[in-house]
Amino acid sequence: MISVVLFALAGILIGGVIQLVKSDATKFSIGITAVLALLATAGGFAWWPSGEA
């Protein structure tokens, strides 16, 4: 369940990165948002169910 939430958060953050790039935001804010998106994606894969019961 937590992996789904993290992947959803990553999707929202990636959309935020796209909007920041389109609006000519600072590279710092784009970078921070991109790093958070990558961390959310990595966390989603870390909590991905391994299939063991």
C-alpha positions in Angstrom: 0.0 0.0 0.0 2.8 2.4 0.9 4.5 1.8 -2.4 1.3 2.9 -4.3 1.2 6.1 -2.3 4.9 6.8 -2.9 4.5 6.2 -6.7 1.5 8.5 -6.7 3.5 11.2 -4.9 6.3 10.7 -7.4 3.9 11.3 -10.2 2.7 14.5 -8.7 6.2 15.7 -8.1 7.2 14.9 -11.7 4.3 16.9 -12.9 5.5 19.7 -10.7 9.0 19.5 -12.2 7.4 19.8 -15.7 5.4 22.8 -14.7 8.4 24.4 -13.0 10.4 24.0 -16.2 7.6 25.5 -18.3 7.3 28.5 -16.0 11.1 29.2 -16.1 11.5 28.6 -12.3 15.0 28.7 -10.7 17.2 25.7 -11.2 17.3 25.2 -7.5 13.6 24.7 -7.1 13.5 22.4 -10.1 16.4 20.4 -8.7 14.9 20.1 -5.2 11.5 18.9 -6.7 13.3 16.4 -9.0 15.3 15.0 -6.1 12.1 14.6 -4.1 10.5 12.8 -7.0 13.5 10.5 -7.3 13.4 9.7 -3.6 9.7 9.0 -3.7 10.2 6.6 -6.7 13.1 4.9 -4.9 11.0 4.5 -1.8 8.2 3.0 -3.8 10.5 0.4 -5.2 12.0 -0.2 -1.7 8.5 -1.0 -0.3 7.4 -3.0 -3.3 6.0 -6.3 -2.1 8.6 -9.1 -2.6 5.9 -11.8 -2.9 6.9 -13.6 0.3 4.1 -14.2 2.7 
